[in-house]
Amino acid sequence: MDRTKRYTDYNSYLRARFGERVQKIAVDAGLTCPNRDGHLSDKGCIYCNAKGSGTGAFARGMGIRAQIEAGKIPMMKKYKAKKFLAYFQSFTNTYTSLENMRRMYDAAFSCEGVVGMAVGTRPDCIDRQKLDLIESYARKYLVWLEYGLQSVHDTTLAFINRGHGLKEFQRAVAMTRGRGIQICAHVILGLPGETREMMLDTARYLAESGIQGVKIHLLYVIRDTPLDQLFLAGKYRPMEQSDYVETVCDFLEHLPEHMVIQRITGDPHGSELRAPAWAGRYRETFNRIQQALLTRNSFQGKKYRRKNQCG
């Protein structure tokens, strides 16, 4: 890790691997979630709206190839990028048949310049057959499997209506290891009822979990969600920006320095955001985290290494 950057960021990781800039293109495969279609629940997680972080492109008639080709244009203009990762982002991208998964992934890799993919999913929506399929792509391409964990505390997961606990995450990671698939965990800071120490419990657990990457998100309130109802009733208060910045720095200190930090804050759609207002100022929050790391002399792995040294 380059100490001047204070943590192992995703862009640097991709550049080191491919020798040039690589850009992610979000793909909407038109799938749903067992926590929303009635299999587990019809309400979804309390912070998630009906779009499931999706673009709605599939519903508008855009297939996967069309989405990727359209997404490449601005990336080529802005970043001069020639290589891309297809990011299956919305809802649960292994919650479908093996045949459809193969069609999805084949469509992505049929596009010129696509050198890898990231598949967002839930840890309770994976099995060995699906992993065998994903592993077949990992033999030729960079493949990240992104599991939504959010917290290691089962009480928190129950409150936010995740529909799974920590044991499902542990099972999924154990099945995924040793297949050449890179594993990323999604975590959310500021979940209802969690103290900073509880959030750092998640960091300490992930540090020893054998995964390769982490995405850190802020819990912000999206309109027309159960969390929105809690917020409007005065039963949930989002984190202040300064508190979030300090918590991110603490979180990074507990992670081993080789772990790839794919994201350090969220970037909500302005039209959907209820609160906090500062969540809509992505660049400001990003810059404040960088400055805080420098001011505190914090860096990824600072406390993780000390723990190892102390036995």
N, C-alpha and C positions, 0 to 999 in steps of 0.2 A: 504493500500500500504506500502511495505517495503521501508523506506526512503533510505536505503543503495543502492537500485537499481534505485532510482530516478524516476521510472515510472512503471506502471503496465504492465509487459511484458507478452506475450502470453504463453510462456512455463510455467511460474510460475502459471498463471491462470489455465492452463490445469492440472498441477500437483496438485494444491489445490483441483480441482474438482474431479479428478480421483484417487488421491493418488499415482500416479506414472507417469513416462514420457509417453507422447502421441505424436506421430509423424504424420504429415500430409503427404499424398501421393497424388500427382497431378494426376488428371484423365482427359483424353481427350475423350469427348463423341461424337466427330465428328460433332459438331454443327457449326453454322455460326452466323452472326450478321445482324440485319436489317440495320445497317449502312454500310454494305459491300455487301449484296446480292441484292441491288437495291430497297428494300422496302423504306428506307430513303435516301440512297446514295449507290454508288458503290465504294467509295473511302476510307471509314473507317475514324477513327480519324487520325489526321495528324501524330501521333507518332507510329501508329500501323502498323505492316507489315502483310503479308498474313497469317502468322501462328497464329496471334491473341494470343500470349503468350502460344501457345500450344506446345505439344511435337511431334505431328504428329503420335502418337502411333495408334490412331484409323484408320487413313489412311493406316497404315502398316498392318492392319488386327488384331490388338490387341483389344479385347473386354474389357469392364470395369473390369470384374473379373480378367482377365489376367494381366491387368495393375496394379491392386492393389496387387495381389499375387507377381508379380515381384518387385513392389516397397517395399514390406515388407522386403524382404531379406536384402538389405543393411541397412535398419533402425534397424533391429534386430541385425545385426552384429556390427554396429557402436554404437548404443545407448542402446542395450539390450531391445528395446521397444517391448511391447506385445499388446499395444493398439494403434489404428490408427484412423485418420480422413480422409475420402475420400474428396479430394478437387477438385470439378468440376471447373476447372480453365479457360480453353481456350474458347474464344469467349463468347457467351451469353447462359447460361445454363438453362434458362426458355423460350428460343425462340424455342419452339417445342411443340408438342401436349401433352396433359395431359397423354395420354397413354404412350408416349415415356418417359416422365419425370418419371412416375411410374416405367417403366422398368429399367431406369438408376439407380434410387435410390435403388430399390429392389436388383439389381445386386451388388451394393456396400455393402449393409448391409447383403448380403448373405455370405460375406467373414469373416472368423473367425478373431476376434479382432477388427473389425471396430465398434467404439462406437459413432461415430458421422459423420457429413458431413458438408462441407462448399460449398455453391453454389454461384459462381460468376455470376452476371447478371447486366443488365441495369435497371434503375428505370422505364423506359417506356416499359418494357417487363414483367410486372407482373400484375395479376388481382386477383380477389377474389377466383376464382376457383383454380388457381395455388397455391395461398396461403393456401387454405383449404387442398390441397394435401400435401404441405410441412409441414403444422401444424400437420398433422397426424403422421409424422415421429418425430416431435419435442416432442410428448407425451412420446416417449420411448428413444429417442437419443438426444444428443447435436446437435443442428442444427444452423448454422450461415448462414444468407443470406447476401451476400456481394454486395452492390450496388455501382457501379462506379459513383461517383459524380465529382471528380477531382477539381472543384472550385465552389464557390457559385455565381460567377459573370457570368451572361448570355452572356456578351460581349466576355468573354474568351471562354465559351463553344461554342459559334457560330464560333469563329475564329479557334478553333481546330476541328471543324466539329463533335461535339458530337451527334448532332441530337436531343437533348433534352435540357431543361433548368432546373433551380432550382425547378420550380413548379412540375415537374414530380417526382423529388426526394422527395419533401414534400408529395406528394400524395402517393407514394410507402411506405414511412415510416409510414404514418398515417394508411394505410391499414394493415401493418405488425404488428404494436404494439398490445400487449395484446394476442398474439397467442402462447407465449412460444418460439418464434423464436428470436434468438439473431441477432441484426442488426449491420453490419459493413459498414462503408463508406470508399471508396478508394479516396484519394486525391493525387494530384501531385503538388510538389513545383517546381517553375522555369518555369511555363507556359509562353508563349510569351506575353509580355506586362504587366505582373503582378509584382507589387512592393511587398516588404516584407509586407507592411501594408495590401495589398489586400489578400495575403496569410493568414495573421492572421485574416482577416475577416472570412475566411472559418473556422478557428479554433474556433472563437467566436460563429459562427452560430452552428457548430456541438456540442459545449459544452451545448447548450440549446435545442438540437433537440430530446433528449430522446433516442438516440441510445446507443449501448453497446460497440462498438469498432471502431477503426480507423486503416487504413493502410496508411502510409505515404511513398510516392514514390518520387524519383528524376526524373525529365524529362531528359532522355538521348536520344541521337540521334541514331536511328536504321537505318542501311543502307536500301536504296530503299524504303523510305517512303516520304510523302510530307514534313515532318519536315527535312529530310535529304536534300531535294532540297533547303529549306530555309537556312539551315546551310551552304551548299556549295556556295550559292549565297551571303553569308555574311549578311543574314537578320535575323538570330537567333544566339544568343550566350548563351551557357549553363551556369548554375551557376558554380562559383568556389567552390571548396570543402569547404573552410573556410566559405563562405557565406551560403552554404547549412547547414553546421553543426550548425551555429548560428541560422539559421531560424528554424531548427528542435527544438532546445532548446526553442526558443520563442513559437513555436507552442504548444509544450507539456505544457508549463506553463499556457496556456489558456484553457486546457482541464480538466474536473473534474477528480479527482484522481482515481475514481472507473472505469473509461473507460479503456477498454483493448486495449493496443497498440500492434497490431499484427505485425507491421513492421515499421521500421524507415528509411529504404533506400532500393533502388532497387538492383537487382543482375542480370544484363544483360548477355546474352550469348556473350562470347568474339568474336565469329566469326561475330556477327551481329552488334556489337557496333562501331559506328563512333566516337562519342564524348559525353562527355569529357572522356579522358583516365582514370581519377581517378574513374569513375563510375564502372570500372571493378575491383577495389580493395575494395570489400565489407567489409572485416574484418577491413581494415584500417579505412574506414569511420565510421563503427560501433564503433570502439574503440575511435575515435576522438570525437564522440558524447558523449560517456560515460564520457570521460575526461572533455569535455566542461561543461557538467552538473555539475560535481563535482567542477571544478574551479570556475564556476559562482555561485555556490550554487543554481542551478536551480533544480526544480523538477516538476513533473506533478501536475497541480492544483495550483501552487503557486499564479498566478494572478487570476485564477478563484475564489478561496476562498476569496481573498481580495475584489474582486468585490462584492461578496455576503455580506461580512461583512460591506461594505460601503452602502449597500442598493441599 
